Amino acid sequence: MSKKQDFDTMVRKMIKGSDVIVEVIDARFPSLSRAKRYENMVKRDRSKKLLVAMNKVDLVPDKIVQKWRDILNDERIDVIPTSARERLSTKILRNSIIRAVGKDFFYITACFIGLPNTGKSSLINILKGRSSAPVAPIPGFTRALQVLRITTRLRIFDTPGVIPTKLSLGDQILLGVIKPEKLPDYQKAAWALVHRIDQINPNAITETYEIEYESPPEFIEKFAEKRHKRKKGGELDLDTAAVIFMTEHINKARIPVWENPEEYLRKKEENV
């Protein structure tokens, strides 16, 4: 069995063994960071409740967050805007998980799913706090899958790994699901990121770095010059510059860029 198949099997076991499924998405890129195949799996089972934690709302204007919340609510998805970094609404998230199953359930099991870099682990760590304690792995699950006791009533599946999804290279880097240093061609990857950001917000990179450019390769060259990245002999070190640019986007969220909810609605109507 491939790693992709093994991961899919593990996620499905988590979902089947949980009362509440919390999908963590990136508030900057809500449609791109959703795992709809698992959402649909949960929706088909009336015994389970799906909650979406729209994390990193501190990086997006409030009006954009509210618009995306309205869109997801219209799709019958309960959304809790959160920020692990600012510890925003984490108590609301915990209480929402407990309320989702009603009073008939004393013990509640929840699992968190989501792409890398959405803040899934950070939210779990905040919910854990210092008083939480690990309990024995559930039989039939991989040994890496642990269960954490959050409160007397609430237990959460904590598992490593990623949700496989079909994304372009530009979207993978945009979402931060892949580490720049693991890419085979740093420059081409950085070009893909520049191109993707330009599609979403054409002025974001120029306004952030104060660099005018006509193409992604030109931007990386000017970025290398501005950061004084050169090899021995004076040649521009474009690989190093490319990695720095991608890392600043992924780890520091330096570029203010987010999906346009109106564009999402337009494309959705076109596909109806």
Secondary structure, DSSP 4 states (H G I P E B T S, - for coil): --HHHHHHHHHHHHHHT-SEEEEEEETTSTTTT--HHHHHHHHT-TT-EEEEEEE-GGGS-HHHHHHHHHHHHHTT-EEEE-BTTTTBSHHHHHHHHHHHT-TT-SSEEEEEE--TTSSHHHHHHHHHTTT-EEEPPPTTS-TT-EEEE-SSSEEEEE----------HHHHHHHT-S-GGG-S-HHHHHHHHHHHHHHH-TTHHHHHH----SSHHHHHHHHHHHTT-B-TTS-B-HHHHHHHHHHHHHHH--S-----HHHHHHHHHHT-
